[in-house]
């Protein structure tokens, strides 16, 4: 009997203990809601950019080629040097051409002597014909000989002038101001008109041209977006554009679109435009690449920080804060974007509040402790 009572007491004690533990577990406090930053969404004017790959060329790119053949005696400039129009660049051996000039001068003297001889014969026969001492046929023959001698003088003088021009071509001068490109030839090299490579390329880069192609769809948008009856008027209506360099920096001076080609290039499926950028400091050189950026004004759209979004199956969502601080995922429709923001026209409304960070720890219906952020402070840290 004592054993039975003892066993019953143990069972009752265990039940009381387990009941107490269950009550303790049941009354344990639930974890507090997460404290997450929340940002109000309001419409704002923002500038986006249409970007196109561009090739940069100097306003003037001149291939310097020899007009005469010969050995390269001197190179007066270094690669990359800035030269002015008329400055000597190269010297081709001029001895053969100097001799041609001397020979041409001698031919002129000989031709003039023959002309004077023919003139003497004409003068001798003229009074004899007038006095009918000799037939006028002899005078006509003498006059013809004089005319031929006179023509030979003109021909010799022309050959002399040509020899002088060729002699002048042995000193190659800069036709324009600009920078010297690569010089593939060295002193002593044989150069001439038949060479595939020029002596160098001279680039005038005080202004540069940026050539970029616009697809057919972008071109149609351009024609409908900007005012003007003609394409030329629409091009004038374009705002100043930017140039993004290869390191993604923005060139300091803005450019202007000036003209476009008359037809689409079927090989690249685009029509080519040309923009002009000032280059007074010479930072841009022919042959570099970049991207032209045409600004686009956007008003009435809602800027949503890209950091406040998350992606599910190629769709972009935000967590909007609703009643009782519950969050719900909303898909947004993106019209355009800037460096830091998506510009949205559907999915959220002005005045909505969205979670700015910590979306990876949330699910639909979760309750949060919102920590308000100022839209101005966010835009200062992340400009539009």
C-alpha positions as CSV (number, residue, x, y, z in Angstrom):
1,X,0.0,0.0,0.0
2,X,2.8,2.4,0.9
3,X,4.5,1.6,-2.5
4,X,1.3,2.4,-4.4
5,X,0.9,5.7,-2.6
6,X,4.5,6.6,-3.2
7,X,4.2,5.8,-6.9
8,X,1.0,7.9,-7.2
9,X,2.7,10.8,-5.6
10,X,5.6,10.6,-8.0
11,X,3.2,10.6,-11.0
12,X,1.3,13.6,-9.6
13,X,4.5,15.5,-9.0
14,X,5.8,14.8,-12.5
15,X,2.4,15.9,-14.0
16,X,2.6,19.1,-12.0
17,X,6.1,19.7,-13.1
18,X,5.4,19.1,-16.8
19,X,2.3,21.3,-16.6
20,X,4.4,24.1,-15.1
21,X,6.9,23.8,-17.9
22,X,4.2,23.9,-20.5
23,X,2.7,27.0,-19.0
24,X,6.2,28.7,-18.9
25,X,6.7,27.9,-22.5
26,X,3.3,29.1,-23.5
27,X,3.8,32.4,-21.8
28,X,7.2,33.2,-23.3
29,X,7.2,36.7,-25.1
30,X,7.0,36.7,-28.9
31,X,10.0,38.4,-30.7
32,X,9.4,42.1,-31.5
33,X,8.9,43.3,-35.2
34,X,12.0,44.1,-37.2
35,X,13.0,47.7,-37.3
36,X,13.5,48.6,-41.0
37,X,14.0,51.9,-42.8
38,X,10.9,53.1,-44.7
39,X,10.9,55.6,-47.5
40,X,7.9,57.6,-48.9
41,X,7.4,57.7,-52.7
42,X,6.6,60.9,-54.4
43,X,6.7,62.0,-58.1
44,X,9.7,64.0,-59.1
45,X,11.3,65.4,-62.3
46,X,14.2,63.2,-63.3
47,X,16.7,63.2,-66.2
48,X,17.5,60.0,-68.0
49,X,19.8,59.5,-70.9
50,X,19.7,57.7,-74.2
51,X,23.1,56.3,-74.7
52,X,24.8,55.3,-78.0
53,X,28.3,54.0,-78.7
54,X,30.5,56.6,-80.4
55,X,33.7,56.8,-82.3
56,X,35.8,59.9,-81.9
57,X,37.7,61.5,-84.8
58,X,39.5,64.8,-85.1
59,X,37.8,67.5,-87.1
60,X,40.5,67.2,-89.6
61,X,42.4,63.9,-90.2
62,X,45.0,64.4,-93.0
63,X,47.1,61.6,-94.3
64,X,50.6,63.0,-95.0
65,X,51.9,61.3,-98.2
66,X,55.0,62.0,-100.3
67,X,54.3,63.6,-103.7
68,X,57.7,62.5,-105.0
69,X,59.8,59.3,-104.5
70,X,63.2,59.3,-102.8
71,X,65.1,58.4,-99.6
72,X,63.9,60.0,-96.4
73,X,66.8,62.3,-95.3
74,X,65.3,63.9,-92.2
75,X,62.3,63.7,-89.8
76,X,61.8,67.0,-88.1
77,X,59.0,66.0,-85.6
78,X,58.3,63.4,-83.0
79,X,55.2,61.2,-82.8
80,X,52.4,63.0,-80.8
81,X,53.9,66.4,-81.3
82,X,51.7,69.4,-82.0
83,X,52.6,71.2,-85.2
84,X,51.3,74.3,-87.0
85,X,50.4,74.7,-90.6
86,X,53.5,75.2,-92.8
87,X,55.9,73.6,-90.3
88,X,58.4,71.2,-91.9
89,X,57.8,67.6,-91.1
90,X,60.0,65.5,-93.4
91,X,62.8,66.0,-95.9
92,X,63.2,63.7,-98.9
93,X,66.6,63.6,-100.7
94,X,66.4,66.5,-103.2
95,X,69.6,66.0,-105.3
96,X,67.8,64.3,-108.2
97,X,65.1,67.0,-108.3
98,X,67.7,69.8,-108.0
99,X,69.4,68.4,-111.1
100,X,66.0,68.2,-112.9
101,X,65.6,71.9,-112.2
102,X,69.0,72.7,-113.5
103,X,68.4,70.7,-116.7
104,X,65.0,72.4,-117.2
105,X,66.6,75.8,-116.8
106,X,69.2,74.8,-119.5
107,X,66.4,73.6,-121.8
108,X,64.7,77.0,-121.4
109,X,67.8,78.8,-122.3
110,X,68.3,76.6,-125.4
111,X,64.7,77.1,-126.4
112,X,65.0,80.9,-126.1
113,X,68.1,80.9,-128.2
114,X,66.3,79.0,-131.0
115,X,63.4,81.4,-130.7
116,X,65.8,84.4,-131.1
117,X,67.5,82.7,-134.1
118,X,64.1,82.2,-135.7
119,X,63.1,85.8,-134.9
120,X,66.3,87.0,-136.7
121,X,65.4,85.0,-139.8
122,X,61.9,86.5,-139.8
123,X,63.3,90.0,-139.5
124,X,65.8,89.4,-142.3
125,X,63.2,88.1,-144.7
126,X,60.5,90.7,-144.0
127,X,62.0,93.6,-146.0
128,X,63.1,91.3,-148.8
129,X,59.6,90.1,-149.2
130,X,58.2,93.6,-149.1
131,X,60.7,94.6,-151.9
132,X,59.7,91.4,-153.7
133,X,63.3,90.2,-153.7
134,X,62.3,86.8,-152.3
135,X,59.1,84.9,-152.3
136,X,56.7,85.3,-149.4
137,X,56.8,81.5,-149.0
138,X,60.2,81.8,-147.3
139,X,58.9,84.4,-144.9
140,X,55.9,82.2,-144.0
141,X,58.3,79.3,-143.4
142,X,60.5,81.5,-141.2
143,X,57.4,82.7,-139.3
144,X,56.3,79.1,-138.7
145,X,59.8,78.2,-137.4
146,X,59.6,81.2,-135.1
147,X,56.2,80.1,-133.7
148,X,57.5,76.6,-133.2
149,X,60.6,77.9,-131.3
150,X,58.3,80.1,-129.2
151,X,56.2,77.1,-128.3
152,X,59.3,75.2,-127.3
153,X,60.2,78.0,-125.0
154,X,56.8,77.8,-123.3
155,X,57.1,74.0,-123.1
156,X,60.6,74.2,-121.5
157,X,59.4,76.8,-119.0
158,X,56.5,74.5,-118.1
159,X,58.9,71.6,-117.6
160,X,61.1,73.9,-115.5
161,X,58.1,75.0,-113.3
162,X,57.2,71.3,-112.9
163,X,60.7,70.5,-111.8
164,X,60.6,73.3,-109.3
165,X,57.3,72.0,-107.9
166,X,58.8,68.5,-107.5
167,X,61.9,70.0,-105.8
168,X,59.5,71.8,-103.4
169,X,57.7,68.5,-102.7
170,X,60.9,67.1,-101.2
171,X,60.2,69.2,-98.1
172,X,57.0,67.9,-96.6
173,X,55.1,70.5,-94.6
174,X,52.1,70.4,-92.3
175,X,49.0,71.5,-94.2
176,X,47.0,72.2,-91.0
177,X,47.5,72.5,-87.3
178,X,47.3,69.3,-85.4
179,X,48.9,66.4,-83.6
180,X,51.4,64.0,-85.4
181,X,50.3,60.4,-85.4
182,X,52.5,57.3,-85.7
183,X,55.5,57.6,-88.1
184,X,56.1,54.1,-89.6
185,X,59.2,55.2,-91.6
186,X,62.7,55.9,-90.3
187,X,65.5,58.1,-91.8
188,X,66.9,56.4,-94.9
189,X,63.7,54.6,-95.9
190,X,62.7,54.8,-99.5
191,X,59.3,56.4,-99.8
192,X,57.0,57.3,-102.7
193,X,53.5,57.7,-104.0
194,X,52.9,54.0,-104.2
195,X,53.3,53.3,-100.4
196,X,50.3,51.9,-98.7
197,X,51.1,53.7,-95.5
198,X,51.2,57.4,-95.2
199,X,54.2,59.1,-93.7
200,X,52.0,60.0,-90.8
201,X,48.4,61.2,-90.0
202,X,47.9,64.8,-88.8
203,X,44.9,65.3,-86.7
204,X,43.3,68.7,-85.9
205,X,41.6,68.0,-82.6
206,X,40.7,71.4,-81.4
207,X,37.2,70.2,-82.1
208,X,36.3,66.5,-82.4
209,X,33.5,64.6,-84.0
210,X,31.6,61.8,-82.2
211,X,29.9,59.5,-84.7
212,X,27.1,57.4,-83.3
213,X,24.4,55.2,-84.8
214,X,20.7,55.4,-83.9
215,X,18.4,52.4,-84.6
216,X,15.3,52.7,-86.7
217,X,13.0,52.5,-83.7
218,X,15.0,55.2,-81.8
219,X,15.1,57.3,-84.9
220,X,11.3,57.2,-85.2
221,X,11.0,58.2,-81.5
222,X,13.4,61.0,-82.1
223,X,11.3,62.4,-85.0
224,X,8.1,62.3,-83.0
225,X,9.6,63.6,-79.7
226,X,11.3,66.8,-80.8
227,X,9.6,69.8,-82.5
228,X,10.3,70.9,-86.0
229,X,9.1,70.4,-89.5
230,X,12.3,69.0,-90.9
231,X,15.0,66.7,-89.5
232,X,17.4,69.7,-89.4
233,X,15.0,71.6,-87.2
234,X,14.5,68.6,-84.9
235,X,18.3,68.2,-84.6
236,X,18.6,71.9,-83.6
237,X,16.0,71.2,-80.9
238,X,18.1,68.5,-79.3
239,X,19.6,69.6,-76.0
240,X,23.4,69.7,-75.4
241,X,24.7,66.1,-75.0
242,X,27.3,64.4,-72.8
243,X,30.2,62.2,-73.7
244,X,31.0,59.2,-71.5
245,X,34.6,58.0,-71.9
246,X,35.9,54.5,-71.7
247,X,36.6,54.7,-67.9
248,X,32.9,55.8,-67.5
249,X,33.9,59.3,-66.5
250,X,31.9,62.2,-68.1
251,X,33.9,64.5,-70.4
252,X,33.9,68.0,-69.0
253,X,32.4,69.9,-72.0
254,X,29.0,69.2,-73.5
255,X,28.6,68.7,-77.3
256,X,26.0,69.4,-79.9
257,X,24.4,67.1,-82.5
258,X,24.9,68.8,-85.9
259,X,23.9,66.5,-88.7
260,X,23.1,62.9,-89.8
261,X,23.7,60.8,-92.9
262,X,21.0,60.7,-95.6
263,X,20.2,57.1,-95.3
264,X,20.3,54.0,-93.0
265,X,23.4,51.8,-93.1
266,X,22.1,48.3,-93.8
267,X,25.3,46.7,-92.5
268,X,24.8,48.1,-88.9
269,X,21.0,48.7,-89.1
270,X,21.3,52.3,-88.0
271,X,21.5,55.8,-89.2
272,X,24.7,57.7,-88.3
273,X,24.6,61.0,-86.5
274,X,27.6,63.4,-85.9
275,X,28.1,65.4,-82.7
276,X,30.8,68.1,-82.1
277,X,32.7,68.5,-78.9
278,X,35.2,71.3,-78.0
279,X,38.6,70.0,-77.2
280,X,40.7,73.0,-76.3
281,X,42.8,71.1,-73.8
282,X,43.5,68.3,-76.2
283,X,42.2,65.5,-73.9
284,X,40.4,63.8,-76.7
285,X,42.3,62.1,-79.6
286,X,41.2,60.5,-82.9
287,X,40.5,56.8,-82.6
288,X,39.2,56.7,-79.0
289,X,35.7,55.4,-78.2
290,X,32.9,56.5,-75.8
291,X,29.2,56.8,-75.5
292,X,27.1,59.9,-76.2
293,X,24.4,60.6,-73.8
294,X,21.3,62.5,-74.9
295,X,19.3,63.8,-71.9
296,X,15.6,63.0,-71.6
297,X,13.3,64.9,-69.3
298,X,10.8,62.7,-67.3
299,X,8.0,64.3,-65.2
300,X,5.2,62.6,-63.3
301,X,7.1,59.4,-62.8
302,X,7.9,57.9,-59.4
303,X,11.6,57.5,-58.6
304,X,12.2,54.2,-56.7
305,X,15.7,53.5,-55.4
306,X,17.1,50.4,-57.1
307,X,18.4,49.3,-53.7
308,X,14.8,49.2,-52.4
309,X,13.7,46.6,-55.0
310,X,14.1,42.8,-55.4
311,X,13.7,40.6,-58.4
312,X,11.7,37.4,-58.8
313,X,11.7,35.7,-62.2
314,X,12.8,38.8,-64.1
315,X,10.1,40.9,-62.4
316,X,10.9,43.8,-60.1
317,X,9.1,44.2,-56.8
318,X,9.1,46.4,-53.7
319,X,7.7,45.8,-50.2
320,X,5.0,48.4,-49.5
321,X,4.0,49.1,-45.9
322,X,0.2,48.9,-45.4
323,X,-2.1,49.0,-42.4
324,X,-0.8,47.8,-39.1
325,X,2.7,48.1,-40.5
326,X,2.2,44.9,-42.5
327,X,4.3,44.7,-45.8
328,X,3.1,43.4,-49.1
329,X,5.1,42.8,-52.2
330,X,4.1,44.9,-55.3
331,X,5.4,44.5,-58.8
332,X,6.5,47.8,-60.4
333,X,6.4,48.8,-64.0
334,X,9.7,50.5,-65.0
335,X,9.6,53.2,-67.7
336,X,13.2,54.3,-67.5
337,X,16.1,54.4,-65.1
338,X,18.9,56.6,-63.9
339,X,22.1,55.5,-62.2
340,X,20.4,55.0,-58.8
341,X,16.7,54.9,-59.5
342,X,13.9,53.2,-61.4
343,X,11.3,55.5,-62.8
344,X,7.9,53.9,-62.3
345,X,4.4,54.6,-63.6
346,X,2.6,51.6,-62.2
347,X,2.7,49.4,-59.1
348,X,3.0,52.1,-56.5
349,X,1.2,55.4,-55.9
350,X,2.4,58.8,-54.7
351,X,2.5,58.8,-50.9
352,X,3.1,55.0,-50.6
353,X,5.8,53.9,-48.2
354,X,8.2,51.2,-49.2
355,X,10.9,49.3,-47.3
356,X,14.3,50.8,-48.2
357,X,16.5,47.9,-47.0
358,X,16.3,44.4,-45.4
359,X,13.9,43.0,-48.0
360,X,15.7,39.6,-47.9
361,X,14.3,39.0,-44.3
362,X,10.7,39.8,-45.2
363,X,7.7,37.9,-46.5
364,X,4.2,39.1,-47.4
365,X,2.2,39.9,-44.3
366,X,5.2,40.4,-42.1
367,X,4.9,43.2,-39.5
368,X,7.7,45.6,-39.2
369,X,8.7,48.6,-37.0
370,X,9.1,51.3,-39.6
371,X,11.9,53.7,-39.3
372,X,11.1,56.8,-41.5
373,X,13.6,58.0,-43.9
374,X,13.5,61.4,-45.6
375,X,13.3,61.3,-49.4
376,X,15.5,64.4,-49.5
377,X,18.2,62.7,-47.5
378,X,18.1,59.6,-49.7
379,X,18.4,61.7,-52.8
380,X,21.3,63.6,-51.4
381,X,23.1,60.3,-50.9
382,X,21.8,58.8,-54.1
383,X,21.2,61.6,-56.7
384,X,18.7,61.2,-59.5
